[in-house]
């Protein structure tokens, strides 16, 4: 693949999970009946996280999940739903702290 073609790809086209059966990444929806297709892999958080750990676009996937607030059961960007919610709270606190520090600096400069 040429450099130009590589750069033209979107991040999800370069994901380690591309082409994999995504069943290992998503928990079954309790409201949906279980499929009779026994070939579908079941959710495997450890395997999903191991795949994400080796993925060249893990950060982009994580950011996409955080932007979409995609916290349903499953693994995105190497984090499960609970970890995604915690990461979002951490990032929001950090952004809030940064805004407060900027405001304080502006007030000190103005004084």
N, C-alpha and C positions, 0 to 999 in steps of 0.2 A: 504494500500500500504506500502510495506516495505521501510525502509530508502534507501536501495540500489537501489530499483526500482525508488524511487523518484529522487534520485541523477542522475540516468541514463537518466532521461527525459531531453529533450532540453528545453530551456526557453520558446519557443512558445507553447510547450505542456502543460505548466503550466499557460498560459495566461488566464486572466479572460474572454476574448472574444472567447476562443476556444469553438467551437460548436454553437456560436451565428451566426445569419445571419449578415454577415459583411456589408450589405447594409447601415447600419447606420453610418459606418466609412468612406465611400467613396462617394464623390460627383459624380453625373452622368457625364459621358464624353459627352460634347456637340457635339462631332463628331459622336457619336453612337446614333442610334434611341432608343427611350424609349421603354423598354420592355413592352409587353402587360400583363406581370405577375403582377397583382395588389397585390399579396401577398408579394412581395419583399419590405422590408421597405425602406423608403427614407432616404437620408443622414440626420443625426440629430447630429450636432456637440456637442451640450450640453450633450446629452445622451452618445455619444461616449466618451467624456472627463470624464464624471462621471464614466463610466465603467473603463477607464484607471486609474482614481484616486484611485480606490480600487484594482488595479491589483498588484499582488506580483512581476511581472516581468516588470513593467513599464520602469525601467531604461534600461534593456536589449533591450526592444522594441525600445525605443528612440535611443539608441546607434546604433542599427541595421539600423534604418531609416537614421540616420546621416551618417553612413558608406556608405550606398547605395545611398545617396543623393536622397532619395525617397520622393520628395517634391511635388508630384502630389496632386491634390485635395483630401483631406481627413484628418483623424486624425491618427497619429502614436505616440505611447508613450505619449499620452495626449496632443500633440501639433498639430495644423493645419499646412497647408503648409507654410503660412507666418511666423508663429512662429518657425517652423523648420529651415527655412532659417536664421532667426535672431539668433537662438541658434547656428547654425553652424558658423556664422560670429563671434559670441561672443567667442566660443571655439577656433576658429582660431586665434583671436586677443590674447587671453590668452596664447595660445601656443607660439605665436610669441613673446609676452612680456617675457615669461619664457626663450626662447632661447636667447633673447637679454640680459637678466640679467645674464645668464650662461656665455655668451661671455664676458661680462664686467668683471665678476669675474675672468675668465681665464686670461684676459688681465692684471688685477690688480695683480694677483699672479705671472705672468710672468715678471712684471716690477720690 
